[in-house]
Amino acid sequence: MACVVVSAILLPLVVLGASIAPAFADATWDACLKAPKRACVFDQALRAAQTVADGAPRAGALANLARWESAAGFADAAAVRQRAAQAARSLENESDREDALAGVAEAAGAAGAPSGAMQIAQSIRDARARSEALAAAAAGLNKLGLVKEAGETFAMAIAAARSLESETDRLLALLWIAREQGRGGFANEARTTLQSALQIAQSEEPRFARPNDLANIASAQLAVGDIDEALRIAGAIDDARRRAQELGAVAEALARAGRLPQALEVASALEMGRPRATALATIAEAQFKAGSAKEATGHLEQAHQAALAAPTPLDRAWAMSRIAAALARAGLAKQSAAEFTMARESAQAMDPGSLRDLALSLVSGNLAESGEVTEATKLVLSISDAMGRARALETIGFAQVKAGEAPEGLRTTQAIEDVGVRVGALARIAEALPN
């Protein structure tokens, strides 16, 4: 008789009610734990997806799994895409059906199967979902080396996006397409698409959401590698908090790109708080890698002071855990432990609720990625929301796999109560494993 092995780290979660999926309590799961490989973990993800509640949740889980398998080039991805398409087409609600089909089209594009994505796109009536499916088809064409055809299909996706009545929907659809263009190497086209989105955000018509629109555009500019344009747009955001957040992200991107003097210039202009703290921590990491330990240590101290001055406990916990992770990666274990202690205390002192759960999740994620899995899991016990716990456990499991502890990472997924999240966690782990 097969038995479920639960690690000592996760036993408290099980005692508190976290479920062990019945599908896991068999010989195939035990065999996968002994020798984790991509195929067996994807198989477990599929089995879990088939237990998700029927309807839109199951169709979404299957489409999500199909995307992971297709992106990984997994041999059985086509069969999963077919199951996902069947589940999507069975949905009665048109919006749910077309959203799920757009996800299947994305999977087909990732697999280099543009005809499947195009067929789905042609069956979708909603312009937003159709634009996503067309962008997926373009990505698939590009993957096959059909660059001209891919460009033409991206143009069709943009036309569908521009036909949307709502400016917000139009802007978000263009951002989606631009990211797909950027991932496919269509850098100039992505910049042109983002300029169209920017024109919507800067239209003369008053827009309450303009700061968020500009922030989303700046984030998309970073995603497509245009740091200088992201800096220009972020600086034009008239909401001080959003402007600081996006400028902090730009400073981090500059640091990762090796443009340290400019990164420091942007970070130093920020007021004391989380964006400044996390930007300086990222800069310090880049300096450690470049052999500038003295400068890096100084900037980590500046980051710590900025974190202390953050206006909310959430911001303090977030910033301090990022600094602690940077210290851990630099090999400064003692300083990292002290910073993590302050981050935990800041998060745990918050009033119960969604913001406290978010703070605990952020700190536990940084703990896990720094190799402190036991401490991270203890912190997860404090998260009251089941979905928050699920996302935190997903991060912990993947961190374990990255650290070479694949069996422990797989066992962590057993404590994820939301089956849809568990499917994604297993798929993410599978993609990281060897064939």
Sequence and secondary structure as in RCSB ss.txt:
>XXXX:A:sequence
MACVVVSAILLPLVVLGASIAPAFADATWDACLKAPKRACVFDQALRAAQTVADGAPRAGALANLARWESAAGFA
DAAAVRQRAAQAARSLENESDREDALAGVAEAAGAAGAPSGAMQIAQSIRDARARSEALAAAAAGLNKLGLVKEA
GETFAMAIAAARSLESETDRLLALLWIAREQGRGGFANEARTTLQSALQIAQSEEPRFARPNDLANIASAQLAVG
DIDEALRIAGAIDDARRRAQELGAVAEALARAGRLPQALEVASALEMGRPRATALATIAEAQFKAGSAKEATGHL
EQAHQAALAAPTPLDRAWAMSRIAAALARAGLAKQSAAEFTMARESAQAMDPGSLRDLALSLVSGNLAESGEVTE
ATKLVLSISDAMGRARALETIGFAQVKAGEAPEGLRTTQAIEDVGVRVGALARIAEALPN
>XXXX:A:secstr
       TTTHHHHHTT    GGGSSHHHHHHHHS  HHHHHHHHHHHHTTS TTHHHHHHHHHHHHHHHHTT T
THHHHHHHHHHHHHT SSHHHHHHHHHHHHHHHHHTT HHHHHHHHHH  SHHHHHHHHHHHHHHHHHTT HHHH
HHHHHHHHHHHHT SSHHHHHHHHHHHHHHHHHTT HHHHHHHHHHHHHHHT SS  TTHHHHHHHHHHHHHHTT
 HHHHHHHHHT SSHHHHHHHHHHHHHHHHHTT HHHHHHHHHTS SSHHHHHHHHHHHHHHHHTT HHHHHHHH
HHHHHHHHT SSHHHHHHHHHHHHHHHHHTT HHHHHHHHHHHHHHHHTS SSHHHHHHHHHHHHHHHHTT HHH
HHHHHTT  SHHHHHHHHHHHHHHHHHTT HHHHHHHHTT   HHHHHHHHHHHHHHS  
